[in-house]
Amino acid sequence: MLALKLALEISLLVFLGLFIGKMKMFPDDFEASLSKFVIDVSLPCLIIVSLNKAFDPSELSGLMTLLIMSVVMTASFFVIGQIGYRIAGKGSSGRLVRFGTTFCNYTYFGMPVMEALYGANGLFLYNIFVVPIRVIIYFFASVNFSGESSVKSARDAVRLLVTPPTAAVVIGLILYFANIALPDFLYQVMDSVGSVSSPVGMILCGMSLSHIDLKSILRFPKAFVTVGLRCLAAPLLTLLVLSFTRIDPQYIKIAVVYSALPVAAITTSYIIAYEKDRNAVSESAVAILVSTLLSIVTLPAFTFILDRLYP
């Protein structure tokens, strides 16, 4: 029932955003402004609140396990993406496959899904899990799409890393390890502001999809390589491998659900910044659209399987 409920909630929110975008109910700059609010204000509040819990030394080994899993999985997805890169014929299509397979929509899609499935503690563990990913993605994107790193100095590296969500992770971890609890009034305010990021993030996903010409989907068949690897191959392999380990079932659930998330919405932004082939922008939009719609089905399906394997 939880898997069905999740599918319905995601579908309604995404299609609400799609409807709003298609109907042009708001000014052109509304989406960008709302997205900036979610990324710079609401999500940081949600991250800090999710990390604001009593420090438990017995959790340290588990948190380290999550970090190691995150790095190993990212490296594994890169290998899968590299295979897809060759299947897609290299070039801009191959680079899209490699990036889209390696990284997913871990913020807009991931955080709401984890909170809905596994509550506050699940969101806490998830935010620990994605710490390395938040760091790696910025450097990988510049190398993957441009062919060379855009990071020329320590200042460039800091500029790439210092974003409100990553800053919120640092603040949250400091509060956690220092065992400092937010004052009740501040916690309530941040919790209220952070709570809107989940539904609004899903609506924004739908609004971003509304700009994609549905007729263009079949013009980019190589985008379906990204979709297949991201939404099907990655979670299936993750589930298969982790089922033979003795890792905490809760960590396995988080890892498999993460691996089933759709292509990262920020992919198009990186392609605009680095790629010379303008068709690559449309191709990435198709990959994001199809993977997002497919994940509405596959995410609940994998959730259902996980619940049966690890009740």
Secondary structure, DSSP 4 states (H G I P E B T S, - for coil): -HHHHHHHHHHHHHHHHHHHHHHT-S-TTHHHHHHHHIIIIIHHHHHHHHH-S---GGGHHHHHHHHHHHHHHHHHHHHHHHHHHHHTTSHHHHHHHHHHHH-B-TTTTHHHHHHHHHHHHHHHHHHHHTHHHHHHHHHHHHHHHHSS----SHHHHHHHH--HHHHHHHHHHHHHHTT-PPPHHHHHHHHHHHHTHHHHHHHHHHHHHTTS-GGGGGG-TTHHHHHHIIIIIHHHHHHHHHTTS---HHHHHHHHHHHTS-B-TTHHHHHHHH-S-THHHHHHHHHHHHHHHHHHHHHHHHHHHHHHH--
